[in-house]
Amino acid sequence: MSYQKQISDIIDLLALQGCVGQALNEKAEYHRRKGNWTAAMDFARRSLDLCQSKHDLRCLQSAGIAQMHLGAIYHAMGDLAEAVRLYQASVTYFAYDRRRRGIAFWAVGLVRRELGEWGSALEALQSAFDLLEGLDVALCDKVQAEIEHVVDLYDSASTGMRPEAEPTPAEPPTTSTSTESPPRPAKTIPVVARIAAGQPILADANIEGYITIDETLARLADFALRVQGDSMIEAGILPGDLVLMQEQNAPPSNGQIVAAIVEPMNVEATLKRFYAESDHVRLMPANDKYALILIRPDGVSEASLRDLYHRRYPSRKVEIYSGHGFQISGWAVALIREQVG
């Protein structure tokens, strides 16, 4: 069976299942690989227009994949400014898909590097590495090599010597052809407006109501946390969203979004991405206007951490706190965006 016939069969199957955005992305990928830019852009834009206004995770993921296709097309056509804008936009749709989110950051870093924006390239590539670490050794090795290359370029540029560099192609996003049926509602969980230090998570004063979730999420989620503020908007988490949380019963994995209490910074939980470094904890907001947060144990020098992160994230603000009063209340497993009106 020819590749074109296989693609056609997949598209027909997806369309029959109602996965129209996914089917359009399959067509976009097919035409992009054939070099048919106009057709590829048309299908990707149709997928984006269809899916970006939806509120379920599958549609949001399809919108992100469409953005990646568009970014790859503009990248190939040499419009780097538009490519980086589209790649960056795709990041927001992959809040709960670490691999695709990592690939999106990788693509951002590659284009930033081609633009000569060494600091921004390094930051994006470091984010890609953090997300892909533990998921895909081969991709991590490629991203690490790119990080080292950008550091060399940055050092060369600072001395007036800027070597030429061939871009490393980013891996295109993949799509899923899962035929699973939608799960059925099965469990009611509390909606928590806040998690206060020193109080049980499900204290009556914290609960604003209840929601019913499907049987798949019911095995994972213990409560829903109402989002306050915009520190995670680049992860697709907006003020007013409900983040389904699992109470902590084991250490979180790197890259997971957690609800953390950091005293004396705050006395209520804040949503951040968690990373356990060799001698400290890093909490990353998904909004550049907020500082990244470092939790250091006794014996770890604050000055050495500041120096390390000034080199790793030269454009980011950093706040450092001791480990006293630091706790993780749970981690995110899914997102619900309630429709208004």
Sequence and secondary structure as in RCSB ss.txt:
>XXXX:A:sequence
MSYQKQISDIIDLLALQGCVGQALNEKAEYHRRKGNWTAAMDFARRSLDLCQSKHDLRCLQSAGIAQMHLGAIYH
AMGDLAEAVRLYQASVTYFAYDRRRRGIAFWAVGLVRRELGEWGSALEALQSAFDLLEGLDVALCDKVQAEIEHV
VDLYDSASTGMRPEAEPTPAEPPTTSTSTESPPRPAKTIPVVARIAAGQPILADANIEGYITIDETLARLADFAL
RVQGDSMIEAGILPGDLVLMQEQNAPPSNGQIVAAIVEPMNVEATLKRFYAESDHVRLMPANDKYALILIRPDGV
SEASLRDLYHRRYPSRKVEIYSGHGFQISGWAVALIREQVG
>XXXX:A:secstr
  HHHHHHHHHHHHHHTT HHHHHHHHHHHHHHHT HHHHHHHHHHHHHHHTT  SHHHHHHHHHHHHHHHHHHH
HHT HHHHHHHHHHHHTT TT HHHHHHHHHHHHHHHHHTT HHHHHHHHHHHHHHHTTT HHHHHHHHHHHHHH
HHHHHHHHTT                        EEEEEEEES  BTTS TT GGGEEEEEEEEHHHHTT SEEE
E  SSTTGGGT  TT EEEEEE SS   TT EEEEE TTT SB EEEEEEE SSSEEEE SSTTS EEEEE TTS
 HHHHHHHHHHHSTTS EEEEESTT EEEEEEEEEE     
